[in-house]
Amino acid sequence: MDGAAIYTDGWKSDESLILNGYDYHRIYHHENEFARGKNHVNGIESFWSFCKRRLAKFNGIAKANLLLHLKECEFRFNHRHQNITPILKKIINRC
């Protein structure tokens, strides 16, 4: 994704993103910086925390199924404040 803007927490290895053509910005948590305007990394950190807790229940998953599990985590995370039963019923009825 040449030219894509990426915001990270300033981890040293992320500096290589600049070499790969990304518009790279650091949010320095260790300097008590947690946002720069509307940009922050808390959203992705929250999502990964959610994913790790959910996927840990499986005690490992096959590499071939990782993307499907992540997509399920994405769906559940994006709808975490809703009752997903009606949404799932609607999806099932379309099949």
C-alpha positions in Angstrom: 0.0 0.0 0.0 2.4 2.6 -1.2 1.5 6.0 0.4 -0.8 4.6 3.1 -0.6 6.4 6.4 0.3 4.2 9.4 0.3 5.3 13.0 2.1 3.1 15.6 3.2 3.4 19.2 6.8 4.1 18.1 8.2 0.6 18.3 11.8 0.6 16.9 11.2 -2.0 14.2 8.3 0.0 12.8 10.9 2.5 11.4 11.3 0.1 8.4 7.9 1.2 7.2 9.4 4.4 5.9 11.7 2.5 3.7 8.8 0.6 2.2 6.9 3.7 1.1 4.5 4.2 3.9 3.5 7.6 5.4 4.7 6.6 8.9 3.8 8.5 12.1 4.7 7.6 15.7 2.5 8.1 18.7 4.9 8.0 21.6 3.1 6.4 24.6 6.3 6.5 26.6 6.2 10.3 26.4 2.6 10.4 27.5 1.4 11.0 24.0 -1.7 8.9 23.2 -3.2 10.7 20.3 -2.3 13.2 17.6 -5.5 15.0 16.5 -7.9 12.2 15.6 -5.1 9.7 15.1 -4.3 7.2 17.8 -3.5 3.5 18.1 -5.9 2.6 20.9 -8.5 1.2 18.4 -6.2 -1.4 16.9 -4.8 -2.2 20.4 -8.3 -2.8 21.6 -9.1 -5.0 18.6 -6.0 -7.2 19.0 -6.7 -7.5 22.7 -10.2 -8.7 21.9 -8.8 -11.1 19.2 -6.2 -12.6 21.5 -8.7 -13.3 24.2 -11.2 -14.9 21.7 -8.6 -17.0 19.9 -6.9 -18.2 23.0 -10.0 -20.3 23.7 -9.1 -22.5 20.7 -5.7 -23.4 22.1 -4.3 -22.9 18.6 -5.8 -22.7 15.1 -4.6 -24.0 11.7 -2.7 -21.4 9.7 -5.1 -22.0 6.8 -8.1 -20.9 9.0 -6.4 -17.8 10.5 -8.1 -15.3 8.1 -11.5 -16.8 8.8 -11.0 -16.5 12.5 -9.8 -12.9 12.2 -12.8 -12.0 10.0 -15.1 -13.5 12.7 -13.3 -11.5 15.4 -13.7 -8.4 13.2 -17.4 -9.0 12.9 -17.9 -9.6 16.6 -15.7 -6.6 17.5 -17.6 -4.3 15.2 -21.0 -5.5 16.6 -19.9 -6.0 20.3 -22.4 -3.5 21.6 -25.3 -5.1 19.7 -27.3 -8.3 20.0 -25.9 -10.2 17.0 -28.6 -12.9 17.0 -31.0 -11.0 14.6 -28.0 -10.1 12.4 -26.9 -13.8 12.2 -30.5 -14.9 11.5 -30.7 -12.5 8.6 -27.5 -13.8 7.2 -28.6 -17.4 7.5 -31.9 -16.7 5.8 -30.1 -15.3 2.8 -28.4 -18.7 2.2 
